[in-house]
Amino acid sequence: MSYQHENLAAGRWQEFNFFEQMANVGSEVERTISWRQRNPEYSRLAFERALELLDLTAADKKNLSRLKELLRVREALADYFMFDNIYGSDDQKWRNYFYAFNFAARNKVKS
């Protein structure tokens, strides 16, 4: 499989704690949102990176107890950005969701 984040996929991703991982996913989601109107191609690429990082997070053994949430987040993101938005997501809800992880990661909260 080809990764956009090759060095992270090679094992570096597991060095981050859960909050740092999710904050990085959130950064790609923010790029997806911010590029959506200005450059749809950049937005699509950022979305693909977000999914890739989310998949790496789900595959990380230390996150096994969070697997259900991670897979639901992935489903809801795909629904919002690529399908019919049956869950009723919006940009601000995604920003709020990932803000908590960013806050925890910046304040060195241990997961």
N, CA, C and O atoms as a GROMACS GRO file, in nm:
protein
  444
    1MET      N    1   0.084  -0.119   0.000
    1MET     CA    2   0.000   0.000   0.000
    1MET      C    3   0.088   0.125   0.000
    1MET      O    4   0.192   0.128   0.066
    2SER      N    5   0.047   0.223  -0.072
    2SER     CA    6   0.121   0.348  -0.081
    2SER      C    7   0.062   0.450   0.017
    2SER      O    8  -0.060   0.470   0.021
    3TYR      N    9   0.148   0.512   0.096
    3TYR     CA   10   0.105   0.610   0.194
    3TYR      C   11   0.156   0.749   0.157
    3TYR      O   12   0.267   0.763   0.106
    4GLN      N   13   0.075   0.850   0.184
    4GLN     CA   14   0.122   0.988   0.170
    4GLN      C   15   0.214   1.024   0.286
    4GLN      O   16   0.306   1.105   0.270
    5HIS      N   17   0.189   0.964   0.400
    5HIS     CA   18   0.271   0.985   0.519
    5HIS      C   19   0.358   0.861   0.542
    5HIS      O   20   0.337   0.787   0.638
    6GLU      N   21   0.453   0.838   0.455
    6GLU     CA   22   0.532   0.715   0.460
    6GLU      C   23   0.607   0.696   0.590
    6GLU      O   24   0.608   0.586   0.646
    7ASN      N   25   0.671   0.802   0.641
    7ASN     CA   26   0.749   0.786   0.764
    7ASN      C   27   0.658   0.762   0.885
    7ASN      O   28   0.698   0.693   0.979
    8LEU      N   29   0.538   0.817   0.883
    8LEU     CA   30   0.445   0.790   0.991
    8LEU      C   31   0.393   0.646   0.984
    8LEU      O   32   0.381   0.579   1.086
    9ALA      N   33   0.363   0.601   0.863
    9ALA     CA   34   0.314   0.465   0.844
    9ALA      C   35   0.420   0.362   0.879
    9ALA      O   36   0.388   0.249   0.916
   10ALA      N   37   0.546   0.400   0.868
   10ALA     CA   38   0.656   0.308   0.897
   10ALA      C   39   0.678   0.286   1.047
   10ALA      O   40   0.766   0.208   1.086
   11GLY      N   41   0.602   0.352   1.130
   11GLY     CA   42   0.613   0.328   1.273
   11GLY      C   43   0.618   0.453   1.359
   11GLY      O   44   0.593   0.446   1.480
   12ARG      N   45   0.649   0.566   1.300
   12ARG     CA   46   0.660   0.688   1.379
   12ARG      C   47   0.525   0.729   1.439
   12ARG      O   48   0.520   0.790   1.546
   13TRP      N   49   0.417   0.696   1.370
   13TRP     CA   50   0.283   0.733   1.418
   13TRP      C   51   0.255   0.676   1.557
   13TRP      O   52   0.189   0.741   1.639
   14GLN      N   53   0.303   0.556   1.583
   14GLN     CA   54   0.279   0.492   1.712
   14GLN      C   55   0.351   0.562   1.827
   14GLN      O   56   0.319   0.539   1.944
   15GLU      N   57   0.448   0.647   1.795
   15GLU     CA   58   0.518   0.722   1.899
   15GLU      C   59   0.432   0.834   1.957
   15GLU      O   60   0.456   0.880   2.068
   16PHE      N   61   0.333   0.878   1.882
   16PHE     CA   62   0.243   0.984   1.929
   16PHE      C   63   0.137   0.924   2.021
   16PHE      O   64   0.095   0.810   2.002
   17ASN      N   65   0.095   1.000   2.120
   17ASN     CA   66  -0.015   0.953   2.202
   17ASN      C   67  -0.146   0.975   2.126
   17ASN      O   68  -0.148   1.040   2.021
   18PHE      N   69  -0.254   0.920   2.178
   18PHE     CA   70  -0.384   0.926   2.109
   18PHE      C   71  -0.426   1.069   2.079
   18PHE      O   72  -0.475   1.098   1.970
   19PHE      N   73  -0.408   1.160   2.175
   19PHE     CA   74  -0.450   1.298   2.154
   19PHE      C   75  -0.370   1.365   2.043
   19PHE      O   76  -0.425   1.440   1.962
   20GLU      N   77  -0.241   1.337   2.037
   20GLU     CA   78  -0.157   1.392   1.930
   20GLU      C   79  -0.199   1.336   1.794
   20GLU      O   80  -0.204   1.408   1.695
   21GLN      N   81  -0.229   1.207   1.791
   21GLN     CA   82  -0.274   1.146   1.666
   21GLN      C   83  -0.402   1.212   1.618
   21GLN      O   84  -0.413   1.250   1.501
   22MET      N   85  -0.499   1.225   1.707
   22MET     CA   86  -0.627   1.283   1.667
   22MET      C   87  -0.616   1.432   1.634
   22MET      O   88  -0.688   1.481   1.547
   23ALA      N   89  -0.527   1.503   1.700
   23ALA     CA   90  -0.505   1.644   1.666
   23ALA      C   91  -0.450   1.655   1.524
   23ALA      O   92  -0.486   1.748   1.450
   24ASN      N   93  -0.363   1.562   1.485
   24ASN     CA   94  -0.310   1.563   1.349
   24ASN      C   95  -0.418   1.528   1.246
   24ASN      O   96  -0.422   1.586   1.138
   25VAL      N   97  -0.505   1.435   1.280
   25VAL     CA   98  -0.619   1.405   1.192
   25VAL      C   99  -0.702   1.533   1.177
   25VAL      O  100  -0.742   1.569   1.067
   26GLY      N  101  -0.727   1.600   1.289
   26GLY     CA  102  -0.805   1.723   1.287
   26GLY      C  103  -0.743   1.832   1.201
   26GLY      O  104  -0.815   1.909   1.138
   27SER      N  105  -0.611   1.838   1.197
   27SER     CA  106  -0.545   1.936   1.110
   27SER      C  107  -0.576   1.910   0.964
   27SER      O  108  -0.598   2.003   0.886
   28GLU      N  109  -0.577   1.783   0.927
   28GLU     CA  110  -0.611   1.750   0.788
   28GLU      C  111  -0.759   1.775   0.760
   28GLU      O  112  -0.795   1.817   0.649
   29VAL      N  113  -0.844   1.752   0.857
   29VAL     CA  114  -0.986   1.782   0.839
   29VAL      C  115  -1.004   1.933   0.823
   29VAL      O  116  -1.083   1.977   0.739
   30GLU      N  117  -0.932   2.010   0.901
   30GLU     CA  118  -0.939   2.157   0.888
   30GLU      C  119  -0.892   2.200   0.748
   30GLU      O  120  -0.953   2.289   0.688
   31ARG      N  121  -0.787   2.139   0.697
   31ARG     CA  122  -0.742   2.171   0.560
   31ARG      C  123  -0.849   2.133   0.458
   31ARG      O  124  -0.871   2.205   0.361
   32THR      N  125  -0.914   2.020   0.480
   32THR     CA  126  -1.022   1.977   0.391
   32THR      C  127  -1.132   2.082   0.387
   32THR      O  128  -1.180   2.118   0.279
   33ILE      N  129  -1.169   2.132   0.503
   33ILE     CA  130  -1.274   2.234   0.512
   33ILE      C  131  -1.229   2.364   0.447
   33ILE      O  132  -1.303   2.423   0.367
   34SER      N  133  -1.110   2.408   0.480
   34SER     CA  134  -1.066   2.541   0.434
   34SER      C  135  -1.039   2.546   0.283
   34SER      O  136  -1.051   2.652   0.222
   35TRP      N  137  -1.003   2.434   0.223
   35TRP     CA  138  -0.975   2.431   0.079
   35TRP      C  139  -1.098   2.397  -0.005
   35TRP      O  140  -1.094   2.410  -0.127
   36ARG      N  141  -1.205   2.354   0.057
   36ARG     CA  142  -1.321   2.303  -0.018
   36ARG      C  143  -1.371   2.400  -0.124
   36ARG      O  144  -1.398   2.359  -0.237
   37GLN      N  145  -1.384   2.526  -0.092
   37GLN     CA  146  -1.436   2.625  -0.188
   37GLN      C  147  -1.328   2.679  -0.280
   37GLN      O  148  -1.354   2.706  -0.397
   38ARG      N  149  -1.206   2.695  -0.229
   38ARG     CA  150  -1.099   2.757  -0.307
   38ARG      C  151  -1.032   2.662  -0.404
   38ARG      O  152  -0.998   2.701  -0.516
   39ASN      N  153  -1.012   2.537  -0.362
   39ASN     CA  154  -0.943   2.442  -0.448
   39ASN      C  155  -0.990   2.300  -0.412
   39ASN      O  156  -0.934   2.237  -0.323
   40PRO      N  157  -1.093   2.253  -0.481
   40PRO     CA  158  -1.150   2.120  -0.448
   40PRO      C  159  -1.048   2.007  -0.453
   40PRO      O  160  -1.060   1.910  -0.377
   41GLU      N  161  -0.949   2.016  -0.539
   41GLU     CA  162  -0.848   1.910  -0.548
   41GLU      C  163  -0.762   1.906  -0.421
   41GLU      O  164  -0.736   1.799  -0.367
   42TYR      N  165  -0.719   2.023  -0.373
   42TYR     CA  166  -0.644   2.028  -0.248
   42TYR      C  167  -0.729   1.975  -0.132
   42TYR      O  168  -0.679   1.904  -0.044
   43SER      N  169  -0.857   2.009  -0.134
   43SER     CA  170  -0.948   1.962  -0.030
   43SER      C  171  -0.958   1.810  -0.033
   43SER      O  172  -0.953   1.746   0.072
   44ARG      N  173  -0.972   1.752  -0.150
   44ARG     CA  174  -0.981   1.607  -0.164
   44ARG      C  175  -0.855   1.540  -0.112
   44ARG      O  176  -0.862   1.439  -0.041
   45LEU      N  177  -0.740   1.595  -0.148
   45LEU     CA  178  -0.613   1.537  -0.103
   45LEU      C  179  -0.599   1.544   0.049
   45LEU      O  180  -0.550   1.450   0.112
   46ALA      N  181  -0.641   1.656   0.108
   46ALA     CA  182  -0.637   1.669   0.254
   46ALA      C  183  -0.731   1.568   0.319
   46ALA      O  184  -0.699   1.510   0.423
   47PHE      N  185  -0.847   1.547   0.258
   47PHE     CA  186  -0.941   1.448   0.311
   47PHE      C  187  -0.880   1.308   0.306
   47PHE      O  188  -0.894   1.231   0.401
   48GLU      N  189  -0.814   1.275   0.197
   48GLU     CA  190  -0.749   1.144   0.187
   48GLU      C  191  -0.641   1.129   0.293
   48GLU      O  192  -0.626   1.021   0.350
   49ARG      N  193  -0.566   1.236   0.320
   49ARG     CA  194  -0.464   1.230   0.426
   49ARG      C  195  -0.530   1.212   0.562
   49ARG      O  196  -0.478   1.138   0.646
   50ALA      N  197  -0.642   1.279   0.585
   50ALA     CA  198  -0.714   1.264   0.712
   50ALA      C  199  -0.756   1.119   0.732
   50ALA      O  200  -0.740   1.064   0.841
   51LEU      N  201  -0.811   1.058   0.628
   51LEU     CA  202  -0.852   0.918   0.638
   51LEU      C  203  -0.732   0.827   0.662
   51LEU      O  204  -0.740   0.731   0.739
   52GLU      N  205  -0.621   0.857   0.594
   52GLU     CA  206  -0.501   0.776   0.613
   52GLU      C  207  -0.453   0.783   0.758
   52GLU      O  208  -0.421   0.680   0.818
   53LEU      N  209  -0.449   0.902   0.814
   53LEU     CA  210  -0.406   0.917   0.953
   53LEU      C  211  -0.506   0.852   1.050
   53LEU      O  212  -0.467   0.794   1.151
   54LEU      N  213  -0.632   0.863   1.018
   54LEU     CA  214  -0.733   0.798   1.102
   54LEU      C  215  -0.718   0.646   1.097
   54LEU      O  216  -0.735   0.579   1.198
   55ASP      N  217  -0.688   0.593   0.979
   55ASP     CA  218  -0.664   0.449   0.966
   55ASP      C  219  -0.541   0.406   1.045
   55ASP      O  220  -0.541   0.300   1.108
   56LEU      N  221  -0.435   0.487   1.040
   56LEU     CA  222  -0.315   0.455   1.119
   56LEU      C  223  -0.346   0.459   1.269
   56LEU      O  224  -0.294   0.379   1.346
   57THR      N  225  -0.431   0.553   1.308
   57THR     CA  226  -0.471   0.563   1.449
   57THR      C  227  -0.550   0.440   1.490
   57THR      O  228  -0.528   0.385   1.598
   58ALA      N  229  -0.641   0.397   1.405
   58ALA     CA  230  -0.723   0.279   1.434
   58ALA      C  231  -0.638   0.152   1.438
   58ALA      O  232  -0.668   0.059   1.514
   59ALA      N  233  -0.532   0.148   1.359
   59ALA     CA  234  -0.445   0.029   1.355
   59ALA      C  235  -0.346   0.024   1.471
   59ALA      O  236  -0.286  -0.080   1.496
   60ASP      N  237  -0.329   0.136   1.541
   60ASP     CA  238  -0.236   0.142   1.653
   60ASP      C  239  -0.292   0.062   1.770
   60ASP      O  240  -0.402   0.090   1.819
   61LYS      N  241  -0.219  -0.038   1.815
   61LYS     CA  242  -0.266  -0.130   1.919
   61LYS      C  243  -0.306  -0.060   2.049
   61LYS      O  244  -0.394  -0.108   2.121
   62LYS      N  245  -0.241   0.052   2.080
   62LYS     CA  246  -0.275   0.119   2.206
   62LYS      C  247  -0.414   0.182   2.201
   62LYS      O  248  -0.468   0.221   2.304
   63ASN      N  249  -0.471   0.193   2.081
   63ASN     CA  250  -0.603   0.254   2.066
   63ASN      C  251  -0.715   0.152   2.050
   63ASN      O  252  -0.826   0.188   2.011
   64LEU      N  253  -0.687   0.027   2.079
   64LEU     CA  254  -0.785  -0.079   2.059
   64LEU      C  255  -0.917  -0.051   2.132
   64LEU      O  256  -1.024  -0.079   2.079
   65SER      N  257  -0.909   0.004   2.252
   65SER     CA  258  -1.031   0.032   2.328
   65SER      C  259  -1.112   0.147   2.267
   65SER      O  260  -1.228   0.167   2.304
   66ARG      N  261  -1.052   0.221   2.176
   66ARG     CA  262  -1.119   0.334   2.111
   66ARG      C  263  -1.160   0.302   1.966
   66ARG      O  264  -1.207   0.390   1.894
   67LEU      N  265  -1.142   0.179   1.926
   67LEU     CA  266  -1.164   0.141   1.787
   67LEU      C  267  -1.305   0.174   1.739
   67LEU      O  268  -1.323   0.222   1.627
   68LYS      N  269  -1.404   0.147   1.821
   68LYS     CA  270  -1.543   0.174   1.783
   68LYS      C  271  -1.563   0.322   1.751
   68LYS      O  272  -1.624   0.357   1.650
   69GLU      N  273  -1.512   0.409   1.838
   69GLU     CA  274  -1.525   0.553   1.814
   69GLU      C  275  -1.450   0.594   1.687
   69GLU      O  276  -1.502   0.672   1.606
   70LEU      N  277  -1.330   0.542   1.670
   70LEU     CA  278  -1.251   0.579   1.553
   70LEU      C  279  -1.320   0.540   1.423
   70LEU      O  280  -1.318   0.616   1.326
   71LEU      N  281  -1.379   0.423   1.421
   71LEU     CA  282  -1.447   0.378   1.299
   71LEU      C  283  -1.575   0.459   1.274
   71LEU      O  284  -1.612   0.483   1.160
   72ARG      N  285  -1.640   0.499   1.380
   72ARG     CA  286  -1.759   0.585   1.363
   72ARG      C  287  -1.720   0.724   1.315
   72ARG      O  288  -1.789   0.782   1.231
   73VAL      N  289  -1.610   0.777   1.365
   73VAL     CA  290  -1.561   0.906   1.318
   73VAL      C  291  -1.529   0.896   1.169
   73VAL      O  292  -1.563   0.985   1.091
   74ARG      N  293  -1.463   0.788   1.130
   74ARG     CA  294  -1.429   0.769   0.989
   74ARG      C  295  -1.554   0.765   0.902
   74ARG      O  296  -1.560   0.828   0.797
   75GLU      N  297  -1.654   0.691   0.948
   75GLU     CA  298  -1.781   0.680   0.875
   75GLU      C  299  -1.849   0.817   0.862
   75GLU      O  300  -1.897   0.853   0.755
   76ALA      N  301  -1.853   0.891   0.972
   76ALA     CA  302  -1.918   1.022   0.971
   76ALA      C  303  -1.843   1.122   0.885
   76ALA      O  304  -1.905   1.204   0.816
   77LEU      N  305  -1.710   1.118   0.887
   77LEU     CA  306  -1.632   1.206   0.800
   77LEU      C  307  -1.659   1.175   0.653
   77LEU      O  308  -1.682   1.266   0.573
   78ALA      N  309  -1.657   1.047   0.618
   78ALA     CA  310  -1.684   1.008   0.479
   78ALA      C  311  -1.825   1.051   0.439
   78ALA      O  312  -1.846   1.100   0.328
   79ASP      N  313  -1.921   1.032   0.529
   79ASP     CA  314  -2.058   1.073   0.501
   79ASP      C  315  -2.066   1.223   0.474
   79ASP      O  316  -2.133   1.267   0.381
   80TYR      N  317  -1.997   1.302   0.556
   80TYR     CA  318  -2.004   1.447   0.544
   80TYR      C  319  -1.934   1.498   0.418
   80TYR      O  320  -1.991   1.578   0.343
   81PHE      N  321  -1.814   1.451   0.394
   81PHE     CA  322  -1.736   1.507   0.284
   81PHE      C  323  -1.762   1.440   0.148
   81PHE      O  324  -1.738   1.502   0.044
   82MET      N  325  -1.808   1.317   0.148
   82MET     CA  326  -1.819   1.245   0.021
   82MET      C  327  -1.961   1.198  -0.014
   82MET      O  328  -1.989   1.167  -0.130
   83PHE      N  329  -2.051   1.191   0.083
   83PHE     CA  330  -2.181   1.132   0.056
   83PHE      C  331  -2.294   1.228   0.093
   83PHE      O  332  -2.284   1.348   0.065
   84ASP      N  333  -2.401   1.179   0.152
   84ASP     CA  334  -2.525   1.256   0.170
   84ASP      C  335  -2.541   1.328   0.303
   84ASP      O  336  -2.643   1.391   0.327
   85ASN      N  337  -2.442   1.318   0.390
   85ASN     CA  338  -2.445   1.382   0.522
   85ASN      C  339  -2.570   1.343   0.600
   85ASN      O  340  -2.642   1.428   0.653
   86ILE      N  341  -2.595   1.214   0.607
   86ILE     CA  342  -2.713   1.166   0.679
   86ILE      C  343  -2.702   1.189   0.830
   86ILE      O  344  -2.803   1.186   0.901
   87TYR      N  345  -2.580   1.211   0.880
   87TYR     CA  346  -2.560   1.235   1.023
   87TYR      C  347  -2.575   1.383   1.060
   87TYR      O  348  -2.570   1.418   1.177
   88GLY      N  349  -2.592   1.468   0.961
   88GLY     CA  350  -2.614   1.610   0.988
   88GLY      C  351  -2.492   1.684   1.039
   88GLY      O  352  -2.504   1.776   1.120
   89SER      N  353  -2.374   1.645   0.993
   89SER     CA  354  -2.251   1.714   1.034
   89SER      C  355  -2.242   1.850   0.966
   89SER      O  356  -2.309   1.877   0.867
   90ASP      N  357  -2.159   1.935   1.023
   90ASP     CA  358  -2.124   2.060   0.957
   90ASP      C  359  -1.981   2.096   0.996
   90ASP      O  360  -1.922   2.035   1.085
   91ASP      N  361  -1.927   2.196   0.928
   91ASP     CA  362  -1.787   2.234   0.951
   91ASP      C  363  -1.759   2.264   1.098
   91ASP      O  364  -1.659   2.218   1.153
   92GLN      N  365  -1.848   2.340   1.162
   92GLN     CA  366  -1.823   2.379   1.300
   92GLN      C  367  -1.827   2.260   1.395
   92GLN      O  368  -1.749   2.256   1.490
   93LYS      N  369  -1.913   2.164   1.372
   93LYS     CA  370  -1.917   2.044   1.457
   93LYS      C  371  -1.785   1.967   1.448
   93LYS      O  372  -1.735   1.918   1.548
   94TRP      N  373  -1.729   1.957   1.327
   94TRP     CA  374  -1.601   1.887   1.312
   94TRP      C  375  -1.489   1.966   1.379
   94TRP      O  376  -1.402   1.908   1.443
   95ARG      N  377  -1.493   2.098   1.364
   95ARG     CA  378  -1.391   2.180   1.431
   95ARG      C  379  -1.399   2.161   1.582
   95ARG      O  380  -1.296   2.146   1.648
   96ASN      N  381  -1.519   2.163   1.636
   96ASN     CA  382  -1.537   2.146   1.781
   96ASN      C  383  -1.490   2.008   1.827
   96ASN      O  384  -1.426   1.996   1.931
   97TYR      N  385  -1.520   1.905   1.750
   97TYR     CA  386  -1.480   1.769   1.786
   97TYR      C  387  -1.328   1.759   1.796
   97TYR      O  388  -1.274   1.707   1.894
   98PHE      N  389  -1.260   1.809   1.695
   98PHE     CA  390  -1.114   1.795   1.693
   98PHE      C  391  -1.043   1.898   1.781
   98PHE      O  392  -0.927   1.878   1.817
   99TYR      N  393  -1.110   2.007   1.816
   99TYR     CA  394  -1.049   2.107   1.902
   99TYR      C  395  -1.008   2.047   2.037
   99TYR      O  396  -0.901   2.079   2.090
  100ALA      N  397  -1.091   1.961   2.091
  100ALA     CA  398  -1.060   1.900   2.221
  100ALA      C  399  -0.930   1.820   2.215
  100ALA      O  400  -0.851   1.823   2.310
  101PHE      N  401  -0.907   1.750   2.106
  101PHE     CA  402  -0.782   1.673   2.092
  101PHE      C  403  -0.663   1.766   2.078
  101PHE      O  404  -0.556   1.739   2.133
  102ASN      N  405  -0.681   1.874   2.005
  102ASN     CA  406  -0.574   1.971   1.988
  102ASN      C  407  -0.539   2.032   2.124
  102ASN      O  408  -0.421   2.047   2.157
  103PHE      N  409  -0.640   2.067   2.202
  103PHE     CA  410  -0.618   2.123   2.335
  103PHE      C  411  -0.541   2.024   2.423
  103PHE      O  412  -0.443   2.061   2.488
  104ALA      N  413  -0.585   1.898   2.423
  104ALA     CA  414  -0.519   1.796   2.506
  104ALA      C  415  -0.375   1.773   2.460
  104ALA      O  416  -0.286   1.758   2.544
  105ALA      N  417  -0.353   1.768   2.330
  105ALA     CA  418  -0.218   1.744   2.278
  105ALA      C  419  -0.125   1.860   2.314
  105ALA      O  420  -0.010   1.838   2.351
  106ARG      N  421  -0.173   1.982   2.302
  106ARG     CA  422  -0.090   2.098   2.332
  106ARG      C  423  -0.059   2.111   2.481
  106ARG      O  424   0.044   2.166   2.520
  107ASN      N  425  -0.148   2.060   2.563
  107ASN     CA  426  -0.129   2.068   2.708
  107ASN      C  427  -0.068   1.941   2.765
  107ASN      O  428  -0.068   1.920   2.886
  108LYS      N  429  -0.016   1.857   2.676
  108LYS     CA  430   0.057   1.736   2.714
  108LYS      C  431  -0.024   1.643   2.805
  108LYS      O  432   0.031   1.582   2.897
  109VAL      N  433  -0.154   1.634   2.777
  109VAL     CA  434  -0.237   1.540   2.851
  109VAL      C  435  -0.199   1.400   2.807
  109VAL      O  436  -0.185   1.374   2.687
  110LYS      N  437  -0.182   1.311   2.900
  110LYS     CA  438  -0.146   1.173   2.867
  110LYS      C  439  -0.272   1.094   2.840
  110LYS      O  440  -0.370   1.101   2.914
  111SER      N  441  -0.269   1.018   2.731
  111SER     CA  442  -0.389   0.938   2.697
  111SER      C  443  -0.378   0.798   2.751
  111SER      O  444  -0.468   0.717   2.732
   0.00000   0.00000   0.00000
